[in-house]
Amino acid sequence: MAQVVGIRFKTAGKVYYFDPGGLPLEPGDGAVVETARGIELGMVASWPKEVPDEEVKAPLKRVLRKAGPEDFARRRENEEKARRAFSVGQQKIAAHGLPMKLVHVEYTLDGSKIIFYFTAENRVDFRELVKDLASTFRTRIELRQIGVRDEAKLLGGLGPCGRQLCCQAFLGDFVPVSIRMAKEQNLSLNPTKISGICGRLMCCLNFESEAYREARKAAKAAQAEEAEAASPAPEAPEAPGAEGSADVAPESGAAAPGAAVERRGGGKRRRRRRPGAGQAGSAGEPGSPPEPPAEQPARPASPPANRSAGRPGRRRRSRRSKAGGSGENPSNQGGSPSE
């Protein structure tokens, strides 16, 4: 187990862990530590605690000393120097004509390095600017490009709600925010209404996003339960062969005994009964005599079909032939008699 203590270097900055080295440190105390940027003064953010060795990122640096009044006085002097360096840096940037915006300047506690924070849309070649600044301040110069969210965190301000920016007040790390969070909360999708002063989506959209997701899931579950309760229960299928079940249709091709079978002959319908129809009674009354067949009215015999009925042309020709045989020749009319 390793003992660590959390130290924060900005008001709402990220917490870094160091080895307390047996010093009596409490939250709110100042501590002087060595970081990658140099000697810095930070504030203790948590009590010293023990953590497993696998969770510690080596090498774990130790706290040099507990900050005293002289350390705080030096930090105030460095802040005054940083304000003067800020104006000098703006002049140098304008002189070199670089497309960059200077945001913040800070000194390390021992004054061995000056860090210039700037924003730019693209990468900037600032090598000549670094040489110019180093010759002016006679110390090490570091230029660091940051994003628009980091710019808002450093500068601070008031949000659309009228309160201090969340990133400057208490947010240690930036969390990803998507437009889906605004849709889930039924907010206006107008970018001007859901964006912060940094131009990105407001970080507060993430605060209640999980609560809205859980509420939506609970509402869907309640609707499913109501729909299941309102739907009728399925009826149980009846067992085959049970009493009172539906009538079973007879097999195709099989007829009940005594049933009349209708046949179509050459134009006349006749009925005949199957053998044994008169011997067996109906299913309801065993032994009852068979019912007599229904009488059908006799149809008059149709006269023999005349072959020439459908041929009117032949009938006319036959009449003409008969007229010619009786001696009435139309060609002899009006002529002299043969006698």
C-alpha positions in Angstrom: 0.0 0.0 0.0 1.2 3.5 -0.9 0.2 6.7 0.8 -0.8 9.6 -1.4 -2.3 13.1 -1.1 -4.3 15.0 -3.7 -3.2 18.4 -4.7 -4.9 20.9 -7.0 -3.1 23.8 -8.7 -6.1 25.8 -9.9 -9.5 26.6 -8.3 -11.3 23.9 -10.2 -8.4 22.1 -11.8 -7.6 18.4 -11.9 -6.4 16.7 -8.8 -2.9 15.2 -8.9 -1.5 12.8 -6.4 1.9 13.0 -4.6 3.7 11.3 -1.9 3.1 13.3 1.3 6.5 12.2 2.7 5.2 12.1 6.3 4.2 15.8 6.3 1.1 16.8 8.3 -1.0 18.0 5.4 -4.7 18.9 5.6 -7.3 20.0 3.0 -6.7 23.7 2.3 -3.0 23.8 3.1 -0.4 24.9 0.6 2.2 22.5 -0.6 5.2 23.1 -2.8 5.9 20.2 -5.2 8.0 19.6 -8.3 6.0 18.9 -11.5 6.9 18.5 -15.2 6.6 22.3 -15.6 8.9 23.1 -12.6 8.4 24.0 -9.0 4.8 24.9 -8.3 2.6 25.9 -5.4 -0.7 23.9 -5.0 -3.5 23.4 -2.5 -4.2 20.2 -0.7 -7.5 18.8 -2.0 -7.9 15.6 0.0 -6.6 13.9 3.1 -3.6 11.6 2.8 -4.8 8.0 2.2 -3.5 4.6 1.3 -4.1 3.1 -2.1 -3.0 -0.2 -3.7 0.4 -0.2 -5.4 -1.1 -1.1 -8.8 -3.2 2.0 -8.8 -0.2 4.3 -8.4 1.5 5.7 -11.5 5.2 5.5 -11.1 7.2 7.6 -10.4 5.3 9.2 -7.6 6.9 12.5 -6.7 7.1 13.7 -3.2 5.9 17.0 -1.6 8.9 19.2 -1.1 7.5 21.2 1.8 4.5 22.7 3.3 3.9 26.2 1.9 4.7 29.1 4.1 4.0 32.9 4.0 7.0 33.6 1.8 5.7 31.1 -0.8 2.4 32.8 -1.0 4.1 36.2 -1.3 6.2 35.0 -4.1 3.2 33.7 -5.9 1.6 37.1 -5.7 4.7 38.7 -7.2 4.6 36.1 -10.0 1.0 37.0 -10.8 2.0 40.7 -11.1 4.8 39.7 -13.5 2.5 37.5 -15.5 0.1 40.5 -16.2 3.1 42.5 -17.6 4.3 39.6 -19.6 0.8 39.2 -21.1 0.8 42.7 -22.7 4.4 42.1 -24.0 3.3 38.8 -25.5 0.4 40.4 -27.3 2.7 43.0 -28.8 5.2 40.3 -30.0 2.4 38.2 -31.6 1.1 41.3 -33.5 4.6 42.1 -34.6 5.2 38.6 -36.0 1.7 38.6 -37.6 0.7 35.1 -36.2 -2.9 33.9 -36.4 -3.2 33.2 -32.6 -4.9 34.6 -29.6 -3.0 34.9 -26.3 -5.2 33.8 -23.4 -3.2 33.5 -20.2 0.3 33.8 -18.9 1.7 32.3 -15.7 5.1 31.9 -13.9 6.4 29.0 -12.1 7.0 29.5 -8.4 10.8 29.8 -8.7 10.5 32.0 -11.9 12.5 29.6 -14.0 9.8 29.3 -16.7 7.0 31.4 -18.2 4.1 29.6 -19.8 2.0 31.3 -22.5 -1.4 29.8 -23.3 -3.0 30.6 -26.6 -5.8 29.5 -28.9 -5.7 29.1 -32.7 -7.8 27.5 -35.4 -4.8 25.7 -36.9 -1.3 24.8 -36.1 1.0 27.9 -35.8 4.7 28.1 -36.4 5.8 30.1 -33.4 9.6 29.3 -33.3 10.6 32.9 -34.1 8.2 34.2 -31.5 9.7 31.9 -28.8 13.2 33.2 -29.6 12.0 36.8 -29.4 10.2 36.2 -26.0 13.2 34.4 -24.6 15.6 37.3 -25.5 13.1 39.7 -23.9 12.5 37.9 -20.5 15.9 36.1 -20.2 14.2 32.9 -19.1 12.7 29.7 -20.5 9.6 30.2 -22.6 6.8 27.6 -23.2 3.9 28.2 -25.6 0.9 25.9 -25.1 -2.1 25.7 -27.5 -5.4 25.0 -25.7 -9.0 24.6 -26.8 -12.0 26.9 -26.4 -13.2 25.1 -23.3 -9.9 25.5 -21.6 -10.0 29.1 -22.5 -13.4 29.6 -20.8 -12.0 27.7 -17.8 -9.0 30.0 -17.5 -10.8 33.3 -18.1 -14.1 32.5 -16.3 -17.4 34.3 -16.7 -21.1 33.9 -16.3 -23.2 31.3 -18.0 -26.7 31.6 -19.6 -28.2 30.8 -16.1 -26.6 33.8 -14.6 -24.2 31.9 -12.4 -20.4 31.3 -12.5 -19.3 28.9 -15.2 -19.4 25.3 -14.0 -16.0 24.5 -15.5 -14.4 27.4 -13.5 -16.4 26.7 -10.3 -16.2 22.9 -9.7 -15.7 20.8 -12.9 -12.3 19.2 -12.7 -12.4 17.4 -16.1 -14.4 18.1 -19.2 -17.0 15.4 -20.1 -18.2 14.8 -23.7 -21.6 16.4 -24.4 -23.7 15.4 -27.4 -26.9 16.8 -29.0 -28.7 13.6 -28.0 -28.7 14.7 -24.4 -30.6 17.8 -25.4 -33.1 15.7 -27.4 -33.7 13.4 -24.4 -34.5 16.4 -22.2 -36.9 17.9 -24.8 -34.8 21.1 -25.0 -34.7 23.4 -28.0 -32.2 22.3 -30.6 -31.3 25.9 -31.4 -27.5 26.1 -31.0 -27.6 29.6 -29.5 -29.8 28.3 -26.6 -27.9 25.2 -25.7 -24.3 26.5 -26.2 -22.1 28.1 -23.6 -19.9 31.1 -23.9 -17.2 28.9 -25.3 -19.4 28.1 -28.3 -19.7 24.4 -27.4 -22.7 22.5 -25.9 -23.2 23.5 -22.3 -21.6 21.1 -19.8 -24.8 21.2 -17.6 -26.6 19.1 -20.3 -24.8 16.1 -18.9 -25.9 16.7 -15.3 -29.5 15.4 -15.7 -29.0 13.2 -18.7 -28.9 9.9 -16.7 -32.0 10.8 -14.7 -34.0 11.4 -17.9 -32.8 8.1 -19.3 -34.0 6.2 -16.2 -37.3 8.1 -16.2 -37.9 7.2 -19.9 -37.1 3.5 -19.2 -39.5 3.4 -16.2 -42.3 5.0 -18.3 -41.8 2.4 -21.1 -41.9 -0.4 -18.5 -45.1 1.0 -17.0 -46.8 1.2 -20.4 -45.8 -2.4 -21.2 -47.3 -3.6 -17.9 -50.6 -1.7 -18.6 -50.8 -3.1 -22.1 -50.2 -6.6 -20.8 -52.9 -6.2 -18.1 -55.4 -4.8 -20.6 -55.0 -7.6 -23.2 -57.5 -10.6 -22.8 -56.1 -13.9 -21.6 -55.8 -16.5 -24.4 -58.5 -19.3 -24.4 -57.3 -22.8 -23.6 -57.7 -25.2 -26.6 -60.4 -27.9 -26.2 -59.2 -31.5 -26.0 -60.1 -33.6 -29.0 -62.9 -36.1 -28.5 -64.4 -34.2 -25.6 -68.2 -34.0 -25.1 -69.8 -31.0 -26.6 -67.0 -30.5 -29.1 -67.6 -29.3 -32.6 -69.1 -31.7 -35.1 -66.6 -33.6 -37.2 -67.2 -33.5 -40.9 -67.4 -36.9 -42.6 -64.5 -38.0 -44.8 -64.6 -37.1 -48.4 -66.2 -39.7 -50.6 -68.0 -41.4 -47.7 -71.8 -41.0 -47.3 -74.0 -41.8 -44.4 -76.2 -44.9 -44.9 -79.6 -44.1 -46.4 -78.4 -40.8 -47.9 -79.7 -39.9 -51.3 -77.2 -39.8 -54.0 -77.9 -37.5 -56.9 -76.8 -38.5 -60.3 -77.0 -36.5 -63.5 -78.0 -38.5 -66.6 -78.9 -37.5 -70.0 -80.9 -34.5 -69.0 -83.0 -36.0 -66.2 -82.1 -36.1 -62.6 -82.7 -39.3 -60.7 -82.2 -40.3 -57.2 -81.3 -43.7 -55.9 -80.6 -45.0 -52.5 -77.6 -47.0 -51.4 -78.3 -50.6 -50.6 -79.3 -51.1 -47.0 -80.8 -47.6 -46.7 -84.3 -49.0 -46.0 -83.1 -51.5 -43.4 -81.3 -49.2 -41.1 -83.1 -46.3 -39.4 -81.9 -42.9 -38.7 -79.1 -42.3 -36.1 -81.6 -40.7 -33.7 -84.3 -43.4 -34.0 -82.9 -47.0 -34.4 -85.2 -49.4 -36.2 -87.6 -46.8 -37.7 -88.8 -47.5 -41.3 -87.1 -45.5 -44.0 -88.8 -42.4 -45.3 -90.4 -42.8 -48.8 -88.6 -40.9 -51.5 -90.0 -37.6 -52.5 -92.3 -37.7 -55.6 -91.2 -35.6 -58.5 -93.6 -34.2 -61.0 -93.6 -36.0 -64.4 -92.2 -34.1 -67.2 -94.0 -34.1 -70.6 -92.2 -36.0 -73.3 -90.5 -33.7 -75.6 -91.3 -34.2 -79.3 -88.6 -35.6 -81.5 -86.3 -33.0 -82.6 -86.7 -31.8 -86.2 -83.4 -31.9 -88.0 -84.4 -29.2 -90.3 -85.6 -26.9 -87.5 -82.2 -25.4 -87.1 -81.7 -25.1 -90.8 -84.1 -22.5 -92.3 -82.2 -22.3 -95.5 -82.9 -25.9 -96.5 -86.6 -25.5 -95.8 -87.0 -22.6 -98.1 -85.2 -24.4 -100.9 -87.5 -27.4 -100.4 -90.5 -25.2 -100.8 -89.2 -23.7 -104.0 -88.5 -27.1 -105.4 -92.1 -28.1 -104.7 -93.3 -25.0 -106.5 -91.3 -25.9 -109.5 -92.7 -29.4 -109.6 -96.3 -28.2 -109.8 -95.7 -26.6 -113.2 -95.4 -23.0 -112.1 -92.3 -22.0 -113.8 -91.7 -18.3 -113.4 -89.8 -18.2 -116.7 -93.0 -19.2 -118.7 -95.1 -16.5 -117.3 -96.3 -14.0 -120.0 -95.2 -16.3 -122.9 -97.4 -18.2 -125.4 -98.9 -21.5 -124.3 -97.2 -24.6 -125.4 -100.4 -26.0 -126.7 
